[in-house]
């Protein structure tokens, strides 16, 4: 997990330090570059955690416990990402950054739940028979 976190920290650092340049590779519109750079900075901060999340999901899939990451993903996707995004956009009239913050919050919740399950060790029962 450490290597993934290091790589994602470096990637996140690049996204945070050079978002306008990265956006300008794909588009010339100044307003889109400005909005995209703002989003890239938000995403940049969450990259290390996202790398750890991917590894944790892979661990559970690798040990044959595929139901846990799927269940947690569905729960978090609907409970956090979709519902919070709906509230931010439709109720509170917040913008693009709020949508991406909801996506990041979903990743944080998924990571926390998977980490709890991993540390709890209840998945080990499968191998102690």
Phi, psi and omega per residue, in radians:
X1 nan -0.549 -3.100
X2 -1.060 -0.732 -3.138
X3 -1.110 -0.752 3.130
X4 -1.075 -0.742 -3.136
X5 -1.140 -0.705 3.110
X6 -1.106 -0.838 -3.134
X7 -1.082 -0.760 -3.137
X8 -1.221 -0.507 3.057
X9 -1.171 -0.748 3.092
X10 -1.106 -0.816 3.112
X11 -1.050 -0.807 3.106
X12 -1.061 -0.681 3.094
X13 -1.065 -0.736 3.103
X14 -1.139 -0.745 3.098
X15 -1.079 -0.681 -3.109
X16 -1.256 -0.699 -3.069
X17 -1.397 -0.537 -3.032
X18 -2.247 0.789 -3.060
X19 -1.171 -0.651 -3.141
X20 -1.135 -0.754 3.120
X21 -1.078 -0.796 -3.133
X22 -1.077 -0.774 3.113
X23 -1.106 -0.668 -3.091
X24 -1.185 -0.301 3.054
X25 -1.133 -0.560 -3.018
X26 -1.753 -0.404 -3.043
X27 -2.704 2.711 -3.134
X28 -1.827 -0.189 -3.076
X29 -1.202 2.061 -3.049
X30 -1.070 -0.678 -3.119
X31 -1.209 -0.699 3.101
X32 -1.149 -0.702 3.106
X33 -1.078 -0.759 -3.139
X34 -1.093 -0.847 3.138
X35 -1.137 -0.745 3.134
X36 -1.119 -0.669 3.125
X37 -1.111 -0.674 3.106
X38 -1.085 -0.762 3.116
X39 -1.158 -0.747 -3.140
X40 -1.048 -0.648 3.110
X41 -1.137 -0.692 3.088
X42 -1.106 -0.845 -3.117
X43 -1.098 -0.653 -3.100
X44 -0.977 -0.727 -3.103
X45 -1.156 -0.518 -3.087
X46 -1.601 -0.077 -3.067
X47 -1.009 -0.814 3.141
X48 -1.022 -0.746 3.121
X49 -1.139 -0.666 3.128
X50 -1.105 -0.691 3.077
X51 -1.072 -0.758 3.113
X52 -1.144 -0.652 3.100
X53 -1.074 -0.787 3.134
X54 -1.062 -0.729 3.126
X55 -1.122 -0.790 3.132
X56 -1.067 -0.748 3.083
X57 -1.055 -0.725 3.123
X58 -1.124 -0.634 3.106
X59 -1.073 -0.869 -3.134
X60 -1.112 -0.720 3.090
X61 -1.102 -0.702 -3.114
X62 -1.152 -0.570 3.125
X63 -1.533 0.055 3.088
X64 1.581 0.050 3.108
X65 -1.645 1.246 -3.084
X66 -1.377 -0.349 -3.111
X67 -1.204 -0.643 -3.092
X68 -1.055 -0.948 -3.139
X69 -1.111 -0.599 3.120
X70 -1.164 -0.828 -3.141
X71 -1.061 -0.816 -3.133
X72 -1.135 -0.695 3.114
X73 -1.091 -0.793 3.135
X74 -1.126 -0.809 3.135
X75 -1.021 -0.846 -3.105
X76 -1.235 -0.692 3.139
X77 -1.031 -0.857 -3.120
X78 -1.381 -0.674 -3.081
X79 -1.321 -0.515 -3.092
X80 -2.002 -1.145 -2.975
X81 -1.055 -0.971 -3.035
X82 -1.260 -0.823 -3.109
X83 -1.166 -0.748 3.135
X84 -1.178 -0.684 3.103
X85 -1.112 -0.756 3.100
X86 -1.009 -0.836 3.136
X87 -1.075 -0.794 -3.111
X88 -1.082 -0.714 -3.070
X89 -1.482 -0.876 -2.992
X90 -1.486 -0.573 -3.082
X91 -1.694 -0.850 -3.041
X92 -1.687 -0.029 3.093
X93 0.965 0.646 3.128
X94 -1.501 2.867 -3.005
X95 -1.702 -2.758 -3.045
X96 -1.027 -0.731 -3.129
X97 -1.066 -0.650 3.118
X98 -1.122 -0.677 3.103
X99 -1.065 -0.797 -3.133
X100 -1.213 -0.580 3.056
X101 -1.122 -0.609 3.066
X102 -1.142 -0.684 3.106
X103 -1.147 -0.705 3.101
X104 -1.150 -0.727 3.109
X105 -1.043 -0.677 3.075
X106 -1.037 -0.793 3.128
X107 -1.107 -0.676 3.121
X108 -1.112 -0.790 3.136
X109 -1.123 -0.791 3.119
X110 -1.038 -0.780 3.126
X111 -1.067 -0.825 -3.102
X112 -1.074 -0.753 -3.135
X113 -1.181 -0.742 3.110
X114 -1.164 -0.695 3.123
X115 -1.122 -0.734 3.096
X116 -1.036 -0.820 3.136
X117 -1.073 -0.700 -3.130
X118 -1.172 -0.843 -3.116
X119 -1.163 -0.675 3.116
X120 -0.984 -0.633 3.055
X121 1.420 0.091 -3.115
X122 -1.106 -0.349 3.102
X123 -1.195 -0.341 -3.106
X124 -1.235 -0.379 -3.118
X125 -0.962 -0.574 3.139
X126 -1.028 -0.535 -3.051
X127 -1.733 -0.106 -3.074
X128 -1.720 0.335 -3.118
X129 -1.580 nan nan
